[in-house]
């Protein structure tokens, strides 16, 4: 069995813990050194996991507001490795994996949720988008777009007066297939909130903004699949404290919405749009007097078996995760604090997967309420799941948990090397997955902060390398899955970029396959083997009715056999182990 192995130095050391004061001294580049004053001592054993060279780094933090939901990993300079892009206090930063700063730019307002990243104007070069919230005691927030050198786009920032904050990340999607991305922004209000849709030039799309009842406190979701580059569902989902709203792309409220319950509040828990070949559902969580986990149909009715009450009737601010290797989802996953259980995993029918929920006591004293991210192993035999904790110890260090399981989540367990220890807390945050040094191994990047309300003023960026082979095609790597923050999720076996017309007249076996794939056709035909991105791996001309193909050289993953017979194209999916 392959184990998680960090570049690690294991030491048992004695720490002076119990009470510490943190003070940051910052350079003009925004980096800070933290001085710690230690008090009452106790003995604590811990394992020191060495971070990648050049990390961790510390930055200034607002006195009151912490960073939540993580950061952005994206190859913005095209060198084959991910850059680390994040906001801290009143600045946005871009770093190389070796710890070199590319740039930093001052912000009006305070960085709160993670940046988004997408090529919004179809010129082959990505842009970076971020909101800021108003400093304490003020009421102006801002929306920025930057180029990859950190320059502010003409016409930005957009200014929002009479609102203390915009809570969420910008959402980027191509509504009309013209290659120009629309940008979805939601403005917070105490009794009413507004949904904006911008064009790349900064103009407001016709028909917007739309007003909704209640306080908006989430990142909206939209039915856009960035892998195929098209809208799959004409659907925008926006939650407020009072209700779940669903709009079409023109801003019309869908039949059956808004969905509301006086005992349930739907803000803070950004929903997912979970799409299969059979249907689309909206998956999320809640707080309030009777909090729930839910799966909601696009007609506004709860799916069969849902909603599911939270454990101990306790609140959760979790943003859910969903995954599956086939054409249907294997699980929806939620985290929870203030109860005896911390991690919940259900099947799409609302029943718990065996072994769940995971007791809080199995993790640490705090439980969890961050975003779970995951990646399948390159041979698809395992799934690795990463999560943060809401708690820290008396030494000011937080916990990062790493789990391993079979793809169906059986044999779910924490790895021997877990938890990692980081400076600060990571409440409501995420372990961001990528490859920041371009060596083909999975890297974990975590943004944390020192406790609020105690004079602390530091944000920390930690970077660890694993020995897992990086598998970006089978990864849910950040808040809401991808850097566009659309929250549109499909099982990995459902590829919307490939025309998938299943035929009873074609069969492939064995499936899954390791070496030889047998294809039974109704008539001799030409065929192609294509991968999950639609790339043709190889072609065959005039295959007989019983065709035997060597696929041993293919990497593990989902593939499609496309059969051409006259003007008809038929497709059958298979999995290569």
Secondary structure in CASP SS format (residue, H / E / C, confidence):
PFRMAT SS
TARGET T0000
AUTHOR 0000-0000-0000
METHOD secondary structure of the structure
MODEL  1
X C 1.00
X C 1.00
X C 1.00
X C 1.00
X C 1.00
X C 1.00
X C 1.00
X C 1.00
X C 1.00
X C 1.00
X C 1.00
X C 1.00
X C 1.00
X C 1.00
X C 1.00
X C 1.00
X C 1.00
X C 1.00
X C 1.00
X E 1.00
X E 1.00
X E 1.00
X E 1.00
X E 1.00
X E 1.00
X E 1.00
X C 1.00
X C 1.00
X C 1.00
X C 1.00
X E 1.00
X E 1.00
X E 1.00
X E 1.00
X E 1.00
X E 1.00
X E 1.00
X E 1.00
X C 1.00
X C 1.00
X C 1.00
X C 1.00
X C 1.00
X C 1.00
X C 1.00
X C 1.00
X C 1.00
X C 1.00
X C 1.00
X C 1.00
X C 1.00
X C 1.00
X C 1.00
X C 1.00
X C 1.00
X C 1.00
X E 1.00
X E 1.00
X E 1.00
X E 1.00
X C 1.00
X C 1.00
X C 1.00
X C 1.00
X C 1.00
X C 1.00
X C 1.00
X C 1.00
X C 1.00
X C 1.00
X C 1.00
X E 1.00
X E 1.00
X E 1.00
X C 1.00
X C 1.00
X C 1.00
X C 1.00
X C 1.00
X C 1.00
X C 1.00
X C 1.00
X E 1.00
X E 1.00
X E 1.00
X E 1.00
X E 1.00
X E 1.00
X C 1.00
X C 1.00
X E 1.00
X E 1.00
X E 1.00
X E 1.00
X E 1.00
X C 1.00
X C 1.00
X C 1.00
X C 1.00
X C 1.00
X E 1.00
X E 1.00
X E 1.00
X E 1.00
X E 1.00
X E 1.00
X C 1.00
X C 1.00
X C 1.00
X E 1.00
X E 1.00
X C 1.00
X C 1.00
X C 1.00
X C 1.00
X E 1.00
X E 1.00
X E 1.00
X C 1.00
X C 1.00
X C 1.00
X C 1.00
X C 1.00
X C 1.00
X C 1.00
X C 1.00
X E 1.00
X E 1.00
X E 1.00
X E 1.00
X E 1.00
X E 1.00
X E 1.00
X C 1.00
X C 1.00
X C 1.00
X C 1.00
X C 1.00
X C 1.00
X E 1.00
X E 1.00
X E 1.00
X E 1.00
X E 1.00
X E 1.00
X E 1.00
X C 1.00
X C 1.00
X C 1.00
X C 1.00
X C 1.00
X E 1.00
X C 1.00
X C 1.00
X C 1.00
X C 1.00
X C 1.00
X E 1.00
X E 1.00
X E 1.00
X E 1.00
X C 1.00
X C 1.00
X C 1.00
X C 1.00
X C 1.00
X C 1.00
X C 1.00
X C 1.00
X C 1.00
X E 1.00
X E 1.00
X E 1.00
X C 1.00
X C 1.00
X C 1.00
X C 1.00
X C 1.00
X C 1.00
X C 1.00
X C 1.00
X E 1.00
X E 1.00
X E 1.00
X E 1.00
X E 1.00
X E 1.00
X C 1.00
X C 1.00
X C 1.00
X C 1.00
X E 1.00
X E 1.00
X E 1.00
X E 1.00
X E 1.00
X E 1.00
X E 1.00
X C 1.00
X C 1.00
X C 1.00
X C 1.00
X C 1.00
X E 1.00
X C 1.00
X C 1.00
X C 1.00
X C 1.00
X C 1.00
X E 1.00
X E 1.00
X E 1.00
X E 1.00
X C 1.00
X C 1.00
X E 1.00
X C 1.00
X C 1.00
X C 1.00
X C 1.00
X E 1.00
X E 1.00
X E 1.00
X E 1.00
X E 1.00
X C 1.00
X C 1.00
X C 1.00
X C 1.00
X E 1.00
X E 1.00
X E 1.00
X E 1.00
X E 1.00
X E 1.00
X E 1.00
X E 1.00
X E 1.00
X E 1.00
X E 1.00
X C 1.00
X C 1.00
X E 1.00
X E 1.00
X E 1.00
X E 1.00
X E 1.00
X C 1.00
X C 1.00
X C 1.00
X C 1.00
X C 1.00
X E 1.00
X C 1.00
X C 1.00
X C 1.00
X C 1.00
X C 1.00
X E 1.00
X E 1.00
X C 1.00
X C 1.00
X C 1.00
X C 1.00
X E 1.00
X C 1.00
X C 1.00
X C 1.00
X C 1.00
X C 1.00
X C 1.00
X E 1.00
X E 1.00
X E 1.00
X E 1.00
X C 1.00
X C 1.00
X C 1.00
X C 1.00
X E 1.00
X E 1.00
X E 1.00
X E 1.00
X E 1.00
X E 1.00
X C 1.00
X E 1.00
X C 1.00
X C 1.00
X C 1.00
X C 1.00
X E 1.00
X E 1.00
X E 1.00
X E 1.00
X E 1.00
X E 1.00
X C 1.00
X C 1.00
X C 1.00
X C 1.00
X E 1.00
X C 1.00
X C 1.00
X C 1.00
X C 1.00
X C 1.00
X E 1.00
X E 1.00
X C 1.00
X H 1.00
X H 1.00
X H 1.00
X C 1.00
X C 1.00
X C 1.00
X C 1.00
X C 1.00
X C 1.00
X C 1.00
X E 1.00
X E 1.00
X E 1.00
X C 1.00
X C 1.00
X C 1.00
X C 1.00
X C 1.00
X C 1.00
X C 1.00
X E 1.00
X E 1.00
X E 1.00
X E 1.00
X E 1.00
X C 1.00
X C 1.00
X C 1.00
X C 1.00
X C 1.00
X E 1.00
X E 1.00
X E 1.00
X E 1.00
X E 1.00
X E 1.00
X C 1.00
X C 1.00
X C 1.00
X C 1.00
X C 1.00
X E 1.00
X C 1.00
X C 1.00
X C 1.00
X C 1.00
X C 1.00
X E 1.00
X E 1.00
X H 1.00
X H 1.00
X H 1.00
X C 1.00
X C 1.00
X C 1.00
X C 1.00
X C 1.00
X C 1.00
X C 1.00
X C 1.00
X E 1.00
X C 1.00
X E 1.00
X E 1.00
X E 1.00
X E 1.00
X C 1.00
X C 1.00
X C 1.00
X C 1.00
X C 1.00
X C 1.00
X E 1.00
X E 1.00
X E 1.00
X E 1.00
X E 1.00
X E 1.00
X E 1.00
X E 1.00
X E 1.00
X E 1.00
X C 1.00
X C 1.00
X C 1.00
X C 1.00
X E 1.00
X E 1.00
X E 1.00
X E 1.00
X E 1.00
X E 1.00
X E 1.00
X E 1.00
X E 1.00
X C 1.00
X C 1.00
X C 1.00
X C 1.00
X C 1.00
X C 1.00
X C 1.00
X E 1.00
X E 1.00
X C 1.00
X C 1.00
X C 1.00
X C 1.00
X C 1.00
X E 1.00
X E 1.00
X E 1.00
X E 1.00
X E 1.00
X E 1.00
X C 1.00
X C 1.00
X C 1.00
X C 1.00
X E 1.00
X E 1.00
X E 1.00
X E 1.00
X E 1.00
X C 1.00
X C 1.00
X C 1.00
X C 1.00
X C 1.00
X C 1.00
X E 1.00
X E 1.00
X E 1.00
X E 1.00
X E 1.00
X E 1.00
X E 1.00
X E 1.00
X E 1.00
X C 1.00
X C 1.00
X C 1.00
X C 1.00
X C 1.00
X C 1.00
X C 1.00
X C 1.00
X E 1.00
X E 1.00
X E 1.00
X E 1.00
X E 1.00
X E 1.00
X E 1.00
X E 1.00
X E 1.00
X E 1.00
X E 1.00
X E 1.00
X C 1.00
X C 1.00
X H 1.00
X H 1.00
X H 1.00
X E 1.00
X E 1.00
X C 1.00
X C 1.00
X C 1.00
X C 1.00
X C 1.00
X C 1.00
X C 1.00
X C 1.00
X C 1.00
X C 1.00
X C 1.00
X E 1.00
X E 1.00
X E 1.00
X C 1.00
X C 1.00
X C 1.00
X C 1.00
X C 1.00
X C 1.00
X C 1.00
X C 1.00
X C 1.00
X C 1.00
X C 1.00
X C 1.00
X C 1.00
X C 1.00
X C 1.00
X C 1.00
X E 1.00
X E 1.00
X E 1.00
X C 1.00
X C 1.00
X C 1.00
X E 1.00
X C 1.00
X C 1.00
X E 1.00
X E 1.00
X E 1.00
X E 1.00
X E 1.00
X C 1.00
X C 1.00
X C 1.00
X C 1.00
X E 1.00
X E 1.00
X E 1.00
X E 1.00
X E 1.00
X E 1.00
X E 1.00
X C 1.00
X C 1.00
X C 1.00
X C 1.00
X E 1.00
X E 1.00
X E 1.00
X E 1.00
X E 1.00
X E 1.00
X E 1.00
X E 1.00
X C 1.00
X C 1.00
X E 1.00
X E 1.00
X E 1.00
X E 1.00
X E 1.00
X C 1.00
X C 1.00
X C 1.00
X C 1.00
X C 1.00
X C 1.00
X E 1.00
X E 1.00
X E 1.00
X E 1.00
X E 1.00
X E 1.00
X E 1.00
X E 1.00
X E 1.00
X C 1.00
X C 1.00
X E 1.00
X E 1.00
X E 1.00
X E 1.00
X E 1.00
X E 1.00
X E 1.00
X E 1.00
X E 1.00
X C 1.00
END
